[in-house]
Amino acid sequence: MNNNSNVNSASLTDEDIAGIVAQAAAHSQESNQSNKRPIKPFQNKAKGPLSRNIMVIGTGDGGCNIASAIKKKQPSVYAIAYNTSKRSLPTLSVNKAVVPNAEDGSGKDRSYSKEVFKKAAYKTLMQLVKEELAQTEYEYIIVTTTADGGTGGGSSPNIAKVISDNVSVPVIILGVYPALAEDAKAQYNTIAWQADVEKTGLPYIIYDNETRSNFPKAVMQSEVNDEIAEAMTVITGAAYGDTNISAIDNRDMHMMLVEAGGRINVVTSTKKPKVGETIDAYLDSIFSSAAQPKPSGQMAMGLFVKGPKAFISSIDTSLFDFRDKYGDALLYTHIEEADDVRISMLVAGSDVPDLRLQQIKERYDDIMSNVHTNSMSAASVLEEIDDPFSIKHTAAQPKTDDDFSGLDL
């Protein structure tokens, strides 16, 4: 994939996109085989607040906003902001910030942001991460970003891979695709980011602004960020309050997020299924309305349900219809009796969202086609029309040594 910042030099054919996805998926499979980590021995505790510690590293403006939203939802989350600009730092809810010296944004240039990170920023960030890991035990590190930008879109895969290669804590990448209304550079950067993510071989989560594009842009971004923050409560276990961990088993979560890995979907809701609605239809509806590309070809699924005894006794958690539609996979089911209702599902090991990537690629092609079609100069227009006020026959001008060729521009 060419990461040149000049969009016009980046031509993507159908063969290109197919090649990118195929090569990335193959690389991802190889990396997954070589990067297997031993499963940590977890111990169940007595009933009490469940907290699975996570560190979140926001990259770029969008990724830092996501990290801030997660921390606001769960103050115990340790959040680091990494950006090439300081301007948004005062508005963020984070523990630490890393901004390379003498930098002020990336101009949506992925190559530039990669170089900035490689020069020296990686040392500062790695030191900060290791210092925190020495003080607190974390189960997961989440690197958040928007896929279409320069700083986060360019450097987040590198950041995630460098951290993963140097610490024992599993790293997950979380990115947000842009709405189709965004410019060609945003669409191009997204495909390039996806290719880089696949090369890392790390598990990743995709959200999509296009699913909320009927809202004004600021509302759209806020809606998606809030949904991400809510999903993180499933991974940490905060959504389940006081529990004996029968609702979410740490080992099962590790098996899904790390061992199955790949593309991950997370949905959660506190609404009960409608009267007569099966849990399969209920989950299908949630996945259809979620701000994420739907799962496909998954390897593992975790269904977590809590609610009153009468409620949990009435639902069929075998999910035959759901698995028939989305693909059969290893199914973990955890049910807990509680006063309030919470239904969550985590799907891991899904395929690359190729249909969504194809849509992005087609949008890119449409924009670039219009750019080339509409690229014309005033001179080219004048060649096709006559001047209605021109004098067709003029008297011969005397020859001089002066050069007035500039008049014929």
N, C-alpha and C positions, 0 to 999 in steps of 0.2 A: 504494500500500500504506500503510495506516495504521500508524504506528509507535508509537502510544499505548501506554504501559506497562500500561494497564488491559486485561487479556485479555478481560474480559466485553464490552468495547465493540468488540472486533474480531471481526466476523462474516464468515466466509469461505464463500461459496457456490461451487458448481461453476463458475459463470460467472466468479467472481472469480479462481479459480486459473487457469482457462484464459486469462483476460485478462492476468493477471500474466505468465504464461509467454510468451504471444504478444508482448506489448508489450516485454518484456525481451529476447526473442530478436531482435526487429526493431531495437531500440536497439543491441544488441550488434553486429549486422551493420553498422549504420551507423557505429558507433564503430570497428570493425575496419577499415573502408574509409578512415576519416579519420586513423587512428593508425598507418598503416604506417610502419615504420622501415627505413632502408637496411640491408642485410645487411653486417655487418662483414667485412672481408677477413681470413679466418683463414689461418694458415700451419701446415702439418704440421711437426712436429718429429721429431728422431731418436727412436728407441725409448727409452722411459724412463717413469717414473711419470706417468700422465695425471691432470691436475688441472684441472678446469673450476671456477674460483672462483665460489662463490655466497655471498650474504649472506642470512641468514634473520632476519626480524623477527617475533617471537612476540607476539601480541596477546591480552590477557585471560589468565586462569589456564590454560585448556586450550591456547591457542596458544603460551604461554610454555613449557609442558611439552613441547610438540611441538618447538619450537625447541631446547630443551635436549637432547632425545633425539637430534636430528639432529647437534648438535655433539659429543655424547658418542660417536656413531658415527664422526664425521669431525671430529677436533679442529681441522683447518685451516679449517673453516667459521666465518665471522664471524657471531655471533648477538647480536641486540639484543632485550631484553625490554621490551615496552610494556604497562603495566597501571595500573589505578586503585587498586591495593592493593599494599602492600609485603610483606605477610605471607609470600608464597611465595618471595621473591627469594633468601633464603639457600640454598634447595634447588636452585636452577637453575644449570646450566652455561652461562653466557652471557658475552659480552665487556662489554656495557654494558646499563644499564637506564634507562628513562624512566618516572617516576611523577609525574603532575601533583601540585603542592602541594595540601595540605589535602583530598586525596581518599582515600577508603577503601572501594573497591568501587563497583559500579553497581547492585546489586540486580536484575540481569537486565533492566535498563531500557535498551533500545537508544537511545532518544531522548536520555536523559541522557548516555550515553557519547559519543554523537555531539557533543553540545554541549561536553562537557569537552575533546574533541579539538580542536574548532573554536576554542575560546577562546584557547588559548596553546600547548597540548601539541604541535601540529603544527610550530611553529617550532623547538622543542627537538629533536624527532625528525628534522626535515629537516636541521638543522645537523649532527647526529650522522652522518647518512647521507652527506651531502656531504663531510664531513671525511674519512670512511673511504674514499670513492670517489676522493678526491684522492691518497690514499696507495697504494691497491691497485686493480688492474683486476679488475672482476667481470663475469662473463658474464650472471648472472641474480640477481634479488632475489626471494625467496620470502616472502610474507606469510602466516603461519600463524594459524589460529584454530579454535575450535569454533563451529559455526553457531548454537547455541542460546542462547548467553550474552548478557550485556549489553555488557561492555567490548569483547571481541573480535568478537562477533557484530554489534555496533552500529557499531564504528569501523573494522574491518578493510577494508571496501570503500573507505571514505574515505581511509584511510592509503595503500592501494595506488594509488588514483587520483592522489592528491596527489604521491606519489613518482614515479609514472610520468610525470606531466605536467611534472616538473621535473628529471629526469635522463635520460640516454640509455640506461641499462641496462634491458633488458626486465624487467617485473614480472609475477610469477605469484601468484595467490591460491590458498591451500590451506586447505580447510575440512573439518570433520568433522561429519556429521549425527548427531543424537542417536538413541539407541535409542527405540523406540516406547513403552517403559515410562516415559519421562520425562513431565513434566507438560505441560499445555496451553500454558503460556508458552514452553516449550522448542520445541514444535512450531510455534507461531506465529512465534517469532523466526527459526526456520530458513527458513520460507517468505519472510519479510521479508528475511533475509540473502541468499537466493538471488536475489531480485528486484534487490537493490542490486548484487550481483556482476555480474549480466547487464547492468546499466546502465553499468558501468564500461567494458565492451567488452574487458576484459583476459582473458587465458587463465587457466583455473582448474582445480584438481584437487579432486575430492570423495572423501572417505573416509566410512565409515558404521559407527558403533558397533553398529547393529542386527545386522550380520553376525556380531558376536561377543557378542551379548546373552545367550548361554547361559553365559557366564562371570560370576563376581562382578564388580561394577562396576569396582573398582580393577584387576582383571586384564584386563577388557575394554578399558579405556582404555590400559593398558600394552601389550597385544597390538597394538592399532591404531597406537599411537605408534611401536612398534618396526617395524611394517611400513612406516610412512611413512619412518622413518629409513633403512631398507634401500632403499626406492625412490629416495631422494635420491642413493644411491651410483651409480645408473644415470645420473642427470642430470649429476652431477659427473664421472663416469667412474671414480671410485675403485673400483668393482666389478671393473674390468678390469686393475688393477695395471699392470705394465710392458707397454707396447704402443706400436706406431707409429701409433696412432689409426686403424688399419684397422678396429678393432672399433666405434668410435663416432666418426664424422666430425663435427667441430664445425659445419660448415656445414649438414649434414643435420639435426643436432639443433636448430639455430636455425630451420630451415625448418619443422620440426614444431611446436616449442614456441611460436614467435612468429608465423610466417606462417600456418600452419594454425590455431594457437591454439585457441579455444573450450574445450570441456571435454576434459581430458587424463586418460588412464589410464596407469599405470606398474606393470608386474609384473616380478618377477625371481625366479629360482630356481637353486639349484646342484644340483638333482636331475636325473638323466638320465631321459629318457622310458623307460617300461617296454618290455620286449621286444615288438616288433610294434606299438607305439603310434606313430602318426604325429605329426609336430610340430604339425599342426592340432589333433588331439585333445588333445595335451599342453597347448597354449596355452589351448584351450577350458576345460580342467579348472582351470588356474591362474586364469583370469578368473572362473570360477564360484565359486571359493573365496576370491577376494580381498576385502578389506574396502573395496570400491568398487562403486558402481553400474556395471553393465556398459556398455561403449561401444556407441554406436549412431549410424549416419549419419556415421561419421568421414570425415575428409578425407585423413589421412596416417597411415601406420603405419611403425614402425621395428623391425625384428627384429635383435637382436644375439646372436650365438652364438659361444662359444669352447669348445674342447675338443680332445681328441686327434684326430689325423688320421683314424683309422678312423671315429670318431664323426661328425665334421663332413662326411665324405664320404658318409655313409649317409642323411643327412636331406634331405628335399625342402622347400626354403624358398620354394616358389612360393605356398603357403598358399591354394590354390584353395578348399578346403572352409571354411577359416576366414573368408575374405573373402565367400564365399557366404552364410555365416550372419550375420556382423556388418556387412557392407556393404563393397563394393569401394572401394579408396582407393589413393592413391599409396603405393607400397611401397618403403621403403629397407631393404636387406638387407646386413648386415655380418657377415662370418665370419672368425674368427681361430683359428689352430692354437695350442693351449696344453695344458699337462699337466692342468689342472683344468677342470671344466665350469661354464659359466654361461650361462643362456638368459634373455634379457630382452626385453620388448616394450613399446614406447611407442605409444599410439594418441592422436591429436590431432584436434581439429575435430569432436568428437562433439556430439550434440544435448543440450539440457537434459534432465536425468533426470526427465522428466515423470511416469513411472509411480511413481517413488519419492516425488516431491512429492505426487502424488495420495494415496498411502498416508499420508503425514504429515498431509495435510489431512483425510482421513477419521478419523484418530486424534484430531485436534484436535476435529472435530465430535462424535465419540463422547464425549470427555471433557466438552465443554461441554454436551452434551445431558443427560448424567448430573448435571452440576452444577445445571442448571435443574430437572430432574425431582426431585432430592432436596432442593431448597431449600424448606424448610418450617419454620414456627415452631411452638412449643408451643401457641400460641393457635389456629392452624389445625387442629391435631390435636384439640384440645378441642371444636372445633365439630362434629366428626364422631363423638364418643362421649359417652356419658352418665356422670355421676358416680354410681356404685352406692351411695354413702353419703349422697347428698343428701336433704334433707327436702323433699318435694314441696309441702307446704302449710305456709306459715308465717303467723304472726299479723302483722297490719298494724303497722308501726312508726310511732311518733309522728313527726310532721314537725318538723324542727329547721332552724336556719339554717346548720348545719355542712355542709361539702361532703366527702362520703366517696366521691366518684366514683373516687378512686384505688384503691378496693378492687376495682373491676371491671376490672382490667388483664387 
